[in-house]
């Protein structure tokens, strides 16, 4: 199976997650704290069982059958930003899948710019009159006019880790091809909500239902809201959990900017914090979150989410305790191509077997330094067999 090595994230990776990601902790307001829920704490045996399930993950398997590979198709991939290792990794896996199935593949770079770059990239794709377009990891709301144009031209559109405008409440549904991640996550809305839920479940189980959490919820993107809702809902069941919010917008995330200053202040004010939670790996690395925790002398466990190689190396060294919600972005890209192939053949989308898994130093950590999370599922072979290609 082809393996995409994680390249070092750039500062602008912050925009990636804008495009594709997430959350608000259990308390309301900035920097305030509140009890996260009123349910009963799990017993220690229940907590261990819950952690075992999180380390096991909920990945399934790709579909075992498929219509034959459609011939002569041209697909354009709208990347959230090729300067980012996360975005370029999705696109590279998409290209590999497209070559395997025999399609022409083109990338238009969104340049991590919701206001202009992604709309410009989508217009470039529309001018080529492709057979389909895939949007990768950014909000529909920033490109709504271009998506309406695609609909008028009859060009199918699939959103990968991208919520439809109808999901965000900013307009009508503009995606033609559904992305069904699994039975558990039947659409992008469920996928983003599940990201937050899985991460919250990890903290609740790992802490035995008693934790003081400094959380870093993102604001200003509909997908952040979905991730936040999942995280909040999970911890609402944890009666002994308390959350202190240190929210951010993209403009706050420059190195030594407003957010990192607020995080440092929260660490000083809450020396007894048990966990510091970052929704994305760029919070931990590019924005300096993990370093700030280390420099503060806090004993809190750092929790990040995504599964990129640079942060997994911090898990290996002990600076980050866990990647609570990790997933195979490569598999996602192949799954998107599978859904398109079904559409080209006049068949509906199907569950693609994707899911989440938790990683710590002792569970699921890749053996090779610098490697992002690699699923044990040989999805490439499975899709090639289903498509009937070599």
N, C-alpha and C positions, 0 to 999 in steps of 0.2 A: 504494500500500500504506500502511495506517495506520502511523504511527510513534509509539512511546511514548517520550517524552523521559524521561531519567533525572532523578529529583528527588533532592535531597541526602539522603544516608542519615542516619538518626538513630542515636544511640548504641545504641538497642535493636535495631538491625539485627543485632547480634551473634546474637540469637535466631533470625534467619532461617536462618542457615546451620546452626544447630543443627538446625532443621527440615529442612533440605534438603541437608546437606553433610558432612565429610572428612579424615584421613590420619596417618601416622607415618613419619618419615624412615627412612633406611637403618640408622642406628645404633640401639641399644637403650638404654633408660634415659633419665634426664633430663640434658641438657646434656653427655652423653658423646659422643665421636666414634669413628668406625670407618670402615674402608675400605668403600665402598659396593658393591664387587663384585670379582670376580676374572676378568672377561672381558677381551677385548682392546679397546683403544681404536680407534675408527673412524679411517680416514684423513681428511685434510682434504676431499678430494673427496666422500667418503661423508658427512661431516658437512654439507657444503653441500647435497648432495642430500636429506639428511634434513630440513634446515631448509626447503628449498623445498617439501617435502611438507607440513610442518607449517603453513607459510604458505598453502599451497593449501587445506588443510583436508580433512576427509572428509565434508562435507555432500553429500547426494544430492539427490533431489527428492521431493516428496510423491507419494502414490499418484495415478495418472492416472484411476482409476475407483473408483466407490463405489456402494453401494446408495443408493437415493433417500433424501432427507432425511426422517427419521422425523418424524411430526407430533405436535404437542401435548405435547411432553416438558418436564419441569421438572427442572433440574439445580441442585444446590447445590454451591458451591465453598467448601471449608474453607481459608481463607487462613492462612498461617503468621503473618501480622501486618500489618494494613493500614497501620500507622504506618511500615512499612519500604517504601522505594521498590521493592526487589526483589520483595517479596511482593505489594504492590499492583499492580505491573506485570504479574505473571502473571495476577492476577484480572481486570485491565482487558482484557487480550488475550483471556482466556476469555469475558468478557462480549461483546466484539466478535464473536467466533466464534459464540457462542450466538445472538446477534441475527441474524447472517447465515444461520444454518441454521433460524431460526424457533422457538427454544426459550425458555421462561421461565428466567431466570437469577437466582440469589440468592447472596450472599456471607455467610458466617459468619466472623467475625474471631477467629483464634486468639490474637491479642494477644501473640505472641512468648512464649507461656507454655506449655511442654510439660506442666507438672504440672496446670494447671487450665484455662487459656484454650482450648486446642485441644480438650480433651475436652468442655468446655461448648459450644463451637461445633458440634462434631459432634452432640451431643445436641439442639441447636436444629434442626439439619438433619433429624435423624431424626424429630422431632416433626412436621415438615411433610410427611412421607411422600412424598419426591420420587421421581422415576423413576430418578435416579442421583446419586451423590455423588463429587466429586473431592477427594482430599486433596492439598494442595500444600505440599511441602517441609518435612515434619517426620516424625519417626520413628513408625512404626506402634506401637512398644512402649508409647508413652504414652497410646494411645487403644484399647488392645486390647479392653476390655469393650464399648466403644461399637461397635467394628467387629464384634464377635460379635453384638451386637444388630441391626446392619444385615443381617448374614447371616441371622439368624432371621426378620427382616421381609421378606427377599427383595429388598432394595434393592441394586442393583449398585454397586460401589465401584471406582474407579480411583485408583491412586497415581501422582502426577506428581512426579518427583524425590523419591519417598518409598518406602523399601524396605518390603516386606511383612514381617510378623512372622517368617515362615519364613526369609527372607533374613538377618534379624538373629539368628536362633536363639533368639528369645524366645517363640515359639508357633507355631501352625499358620498356613497361608496363609489370609488373610482378604480378599484382593483378588479381585474377581469378573472384572474386565475387565483383561486384560494391556495394559501400555504397552510397545509395541515401538518403541524409538527408531529403530533401523535394523537391518540385517543384522549389523552389527558390534556393536551394543549392543542385544541382544534383550530386555533387562529392566532394571529399576532397579539391580539388583546390578551388572550389566555397565556401566551408565551411570556409576555412581559410581566403580567401579574404573578405567574408561577416563579419567575426569577426572584422576585421579592419574597414570596412565600417560602421557597426552599431555603433562602438565606436566613429568614427569621426563625424557621423551624430548627436550623442548625444551632443558633445561639441558645434558643430555649432548651434544647436537649443537652447541649454541651455544658450549660450552666446548671443543670438540674432544676431549672425553673426559677432561679434566683440570680439576677444580674443587673448591674448598673451599666448602661450602654451609652456611650457617646456616639451618636449617629450623624452621618453627613448626607442628608437628603438633597438631591438635585431639584432645582426648580426651573420653570420656564419652558418645559417641553412636555407635551401630552404623554409621552412614553415614560418620562420620569414619574408622572402621576400614577401610572399603572403599576410600576415596580413598587412605588411607595405604598400603594394600597395593599399589595400582597404582603409586604413586610409588616405593615401595621396590623393587618388582619391576623397574621401568624402570632405576633407578640401580644395581641389582645387576649389570647388564651393563656398567657404566662402571667399568673397573678403576682409573682415575685420579681417581675422585670420592670425596670424604670429606664426611661429614655431621655437623654439630653440632646436636643437637636442643634447641630451647627450647619445650617443650610447654605447652599451655594447656587449661584447662577454661573453660566460660562464666563461671564466677564470677571468673576471673582477669582478665577482659578490660575492666574499667572503666578509663577514662582514668587514667594514672599508677598503675595497679594492679600486682599481682604479676607479670603476664606482661611488661608493657612494661619493668619494672625488670630482669627476667631477660634480656630481649632486649638492653637497653643494656649489661649486664654482658658478655654474649656478644660484642657488637661490640668492646668494649674488650679482651677477652681474645684476640680473633681479628682483629687489624687486617689480616691478609692474606686475609680471606675474599673469595672471588670473587663469590658470590651470596648474597642473602638471599631466602628463599622463603616466601611467604604463601599458604596454600591458598585464601583468600577475600579479596575486596576489602575487607571490613570490617576485616580484620587490618591492611591497609595504611592505611586512612583513619580509621575510627571509633576503633580501638584505638591509633592513633598509630604504627604500625609504620614507615611510609615516612618520617615526620618524624623518628623516632628514628635511622634510618639516616643521614639527611641531617645531623642535629645531631652525630652521632658523627664525622663527617669520613671515614667509610668510603667507599672507592671501589667497594664491592661493587655489582653489578647487582641491583636490586630486581625480583623476579618475583612478580606477583600473578596471580589467576585469577578469572574470572567474566565480565568484559567490561562492567562498569557504567561509565556516563559519567563519573563523578567521577574514577575511577582512569584512564580513558583520557585524561582531560585531564592527569593527572600523567605519563602516557606522552608526551604531546605536549610537555610542558615539560621532560622529561628526568629528573624525580624518580623515576619508575618506568621500568624498562627495557622490560618486556614484560608483557602479559597472555598467559600461556602457554596456558591452556585457556579459550577463550571460546566461547559458544554463543548461539543465538537463543532467548531465553525466550518471546518472542511466538509463534514457530513451535511451540514445545513446547505452548503452550496450545491452539493450533488443532489440533495433532495429537491432543491428548487428546480433543477434541470429535469428531474423526474416528473414533477408536477406539470412543467411546460410540455413535456412529451405527451403526457396524457391529454392535455388540452388540445394539442395539435391533432391528436387522433380522435377527438370528439368524445373523450371520456372524462369523468369527474376526477378531481383531486382525491387522494387517499392519505391516510395517516402514514408518516414516514419513519416512525420509530424513534424520533429524537427525544432527548430528555436531559435532566440535570444530574450532577454528581458532586459530592463534596470531597475536598482534598486537604489532607494535613501531611505533616512530615512522615507519618506512619501509614498513611492510606492514600493510594492512587497517585502518588507523586512519580512523575516520569523519571526514569533512571538517568537520562541524559540531561546535563545542565543546559539551560537555555531553551529547552523544549516546552512548547505549550501542551495543554492537556491532549492526550491521544487516546481516543476510545479504543477498547479492545475489539470492537465490532469491525469486521472487514467490509465496510460499506461499499468501497469501490468495486470489489469483486462481485458483491451482491447486485449492484446496479448494472454492471456490465452483463452479468448473466441474464438478468431480467430483460434488458434491452436487446439481448441477442447480438452483442458486439464483442470483438476479441479483447 
